[in-house]
Amino acid sequence: MPSDLKAPGLKSKPNRDGSRRLYWCARSDLVKAGYRPPTVRLPYGLDDPAGRVLIEAACLRLQAEMLQWSAHRGQPDARFPWVGASGR
């Protein structure tokens, strides 16, 4: 992967024709702990400047969601205090 990208979790896999598919991959320890989805296919290309921006944005968002899940594992969602409250 290009070193100038700020895209945590970005991985690529080869296609039969030599092109590459891009994926964001969650940390394996968190996948084992139950985090889903473990991978997300990214439909953007590294050769397009706009695609590079979208790759970075998608990876940063997915990474943040994964880390938020990790920080609040087993606890009700703090953004919605009524979730998990008794009587609801």
MODELLER restraints for C-alpha pairs under 7 A, 6 or more apart:
rsr = mdl.restraints
at = mdl.atoms
rsr.add(forms.Gaussian(group=physical.xy_distance, feature=features.Distance(at['CA:5:A'], at['CA:56:A']), mean=6.66, stdev=0.5))
rsr.add(forms.Gaussian(group=physical.xy_distance, feature=features.Distance(at['CA:6:A'], at['CA:56:A']), mean=5.72, stdev=0.5))
rsr.add(forms.Gaussian(group=physical.xy_distance, feature=features.Distance(at['CA:7:A'], at['CA:55:A']), mean=6.86, stdev=0.5))
rsr.add(forms.Gaussian(group=physical.xy_distance, feature=features.Distance(at['CA:7:A'], at['CA:56:A']), mean=4.70, stdev=0.5))
rsr.add(forms.Gaussian(group=physical.xy_distance, feature=features.Distance(at['CA:7:A'], at['CA:59:A']), mean=5.10, stdev=0.5))
rsr.add(forms.Gaussian(group=physical.xy_distance, feature=features.Distance(at['CA:7:A'], at['CA:60:A']), mean=6.12, stdev=0.5))
rsr.add(forms.Gaussian(group=physical.xy_distance, feature=features.Distance(at['CA:8:A'], at['CA:59:A']), mean=5.85, stdev=0.5))
rsr.add(forms.Gaussian(group=physical.xy_distance, feature=features.Distance(at['CA:8:A'], at['CA:60:A']), mean=6.48, stdev=0.5))
rsr.add(forms.Gaussian(group=physical.xy_distance, feature=features.Distance(at['CA:8:A'], at['CA:63:A']), mean=6.68, stdev=0.5))
rsr.add(forms.Gaussian(group=physical.xy_distance, feature=features.Distance(at['CA:9:A'], at['CA:24:A']), mean=5.05, stdev=0.5))
rsr.add(forms.Gaussian(group=physical.xy_distance, feature=features.Distance(at['CA:9:A'], at['CA:25:A']), mean=5.00, stdev=0.5))
rsr.add(forms.Gaussian(group=physical.xy_distance, feature=features.Distance(at['CA:9:A'], at['CA:26:A']), mean=6.35, stdev=0.5))
rsr.add(forms.Gaussian(group=physical.xy_distance, feature=features.Distance(at['CA:9:A'], at['CA:59:A']), mean=6.57, stdev=0.5))
rsr.add(forms.Gaussian(group=physical.xy_distance, feature=features.Distance(at['CA:10:A'], at['CA:22:A']), mean=7.00, stdev=0.5))
rsr.add(forms.Gaussian(group=physical.xy_distance, feature=features.Distance(at['CA:10:A'], at['CA:23:A']), mean=5.75, stdev=0.5))
rsr.add(forms.Gaussian(group=physical.xy_distance, feature=features.Distance(at['CA:10:A'], at['CA:24:A']), mean=4.58, stdev=0.5))
rsr.add(forms.Gaussian(group=physical.xy_distance, feature=features.Distance(at['CA:10:A'], at['CA:25:A']), mean=6.41, stdev=0.5))
rsr.add(forms.Gaussian(group=physical.xy_distance, feature=features.Distance(at['CA:10:A'], at['CA:59:A']), mean=6.72, stdev=0.5))
rsr.add(forms.Gaussian(group=physical.xy_distance, feature=features.Distance(at['CA:11:A'], at['CA:22:A']), mean=5.89, stdev=0.5))
rsr.add(forms.Gaussian(group=physical.xy_distance, feature=features.Distance(at['CA:11:A'], at['CA:23:A']), mean=5.20, stdev=0.5))
rsr.add(forms.Gaussian(group=physical.xy_distance, feature=features.Distance(at['CA:11:A'], at['CA:24:A']), mean=6.06, stdev=0.5))
rsr.add(forms.Gaussian(group=physical.xy_distance, feature=features.Distance(at['CA:11:A'], at['CA:25:A']), mean=6.82, stdev=0.5))
rsr.add(forms.Gaussian(group=physical.xy_distance, feature=features.Distance(at['CA:12:A'], at['CA:20:A']), mean=6.09, stdev=0.5))
rsr.add(forms.Gaussian(group=physical.xy_distance, feature=features.Distance(at['CA:12:A'], at['CA:21:A']), mean=5.41, stdev=0.5))
rsr.add(forms.Gaussian(group=physical.xy_distance, feature=features.Distance(at['CA:12:A'], at['CA:22:A']), mean=4.49, stdev=0.5))
rsr.add(forms.Gaussian(group=physical.xy_distance, feature=features.Distance(at['CA:12:A'], at['CA:23:A']), mean=5.95, stdev=0.5))
rsr.add(forms.Gaussian(group=physical.xy_distance, feature=features.Distance(at['CA:13:A'], at['CA:20:A']), mean=5.50, stdev=0.5))
rsr.add(forms.Gaussian(group=physical.xy_distance, feature=features.Distance(at['CA:13:A'], at['CA:21:A']), mean=5.22, stdev=0.5))
rsr.add(forms.Gaussian(group=physical.xy_distance, feature=features.Distance(at['CA:13:A'], at['CA:22:A']), mean=6.61, stdev=0.5))
rsr.add(forms.Gaussian(group=physical.xy_distance, feature=features.Distance(at['CA:14:A'], at['CA:20:A']), mean=4.46, stdev=0.5))
rsr.add(forms.Gaussian(group=physical.xy_distance, feature=features.Distance(at['CA:14:A'], at['CA:21:A']), mean=6.22, stdev=0.5))
rsr.add(forms.Gaussian(group=physical.xy_distance, feature=features.Distance(at['CA:15:A'], at['CA:21:A']), mean=6.76, stdev=0.5))
rsr.add(forms.Gaussian(group=physical.xy_distance, feature=features.Distance(at['CA:22:A'], at['CA:41:A']), mean=6.15, stdev=0.5))
rsr.add(forms.Gaussian(group=physical.xy_distance, feature=features.Distance(at['CA:22:A'], at['CA:42:A']), mean=5.36, stdev=0.5))
rsr.add(forms.Gaussian(group=physical.xy_distance, feature=features.Distance(at['CA:23:A'], at['CA:39:A']), mean=6.43, stdev=0.5))
rsr.add(forms.Gaussian(group=physical.xy_distance, feature=features.Distance(at['CA:23:A'], at['CA:40:A']), mean=5.46, stdev=0.5))
rsr.add(forms.Gaussian(group=physical.xy_distance, feature=features.Distance(at['CA:23:A'], at['CA:41:A']), mean=4.51, stdev=0.5))
rsr.add(forms.Gaussian(group=physical.xy_distance, feature=features.Distance(at['CA:23:A'], at['CA:42:A']), mean=5.33, stdev=0.5))
rsr.add(forms.Gaussian(group=physical.xy_distance, feature=features.Distance(at['CA:24:A'], at['CA:39:A']), mean=5.59, stdev=0.5))
rsr.add(forms.Gaussian(group=physical.xy_distance, feature=features.Distance(at['CA:24:A'], at['CA:40:A']), mean=5.22, stdev=0.5))
rsr.add(forms.Gaussian(group=physical.xy_distance, feature=features.Distance(at['CA:24:A'], at['CA:41:A']), mean=6.59, stdev=0.5))
rsr.add(forms.Gaussian(group=physical.xy_distance, feature=features.Distance(at['CA:24:A'], at['CA:59:A']), mean=6.12, stdev=0.5))
rsr.add(forms.Gaussian(group=physical.xy_distance, feature=features.Distance(at['CA:25:A'], at['CA:38:A']), mean=5.91, stdev=0.5))
rsr.add(forms.Gaussian(group=physical.xy_distance, feature=features.Distance(at['CA:25:A'], at['CA:39:A']), mean=4.50, stdev=0.5))
rsr.add(forms.Gaussian(group=physical.xy_distance, feature=features.Distance(at['CA:25:A'], at['CA:40:A']), mean=6.66, stdev=0.5))
rsr.add(forms.Gaussian(group=physical.xy_distance, feature=features.Distance(at['CA:26:A'], at['CA:38:A']), mean=5.15, stdev=0.5))
rsr.add(forms.Gaussian(group=physical.xy_distance, feature=features.Distance(at['CA:26:A'], at['CA:39:A']), mean=6.18, stdev=0.5))
rsr.add(forms.Gaussian(group=physical.xy_distance, feature=features.Distance(at['CA:31:A'], at['CA:38:A']), mean=5.91, stdev=0.5))
rsr.add(forms.Gaussian(group=physical.xy_distance, feature=features.Distance(at['CA:44:A'], at['CA:51:A']), mean=5.01, stdev=0.5))
rsr.add(forms.Gaussian(group=physical.xy_distance, feature=features.Distance(at['CA:44:A'], at['CA:55:A']), mean=6.53, stdev=0.5))
rsr.add(forms.Gaussian(group=physical.xy_distance, feature=features.Distance(at['CA:45:A'], at['CA:51:A']), mean=5.30, stdev=0.5))
rsr.add(forms.Gaussian(group=physical.xy_distance, feature=features.Distance(at['CA:45:A'], at['CA:52:A']), mean=6.83, stdev=0.5))
rsr.add(forms.Gaussian(group=physical.xy_distance, feature=features.Distance(at['CA:46:A'], at['CA:52:A']), mean=5.40, stdev=0.5))
rsr.add(forms.Gaussian(group=physical.xy_distance, feature=features.Distance(at['CA:76:A'], at['CA:83:A']), mean=6.16, stdev=0.5))
rsr.add(forms.Gaussian(group=physical.xy_distance, feature=features.Distance(at['CA:76:A'], at['CA:84:A']), mean=5.80, stdev=0.5))
rsr.add(forms.Gaussian(group=physical.xy_distance, feature=features.Distance(at['CA:77:A'], at['CA:83:A']), mean=6.72, stdev=0.5))
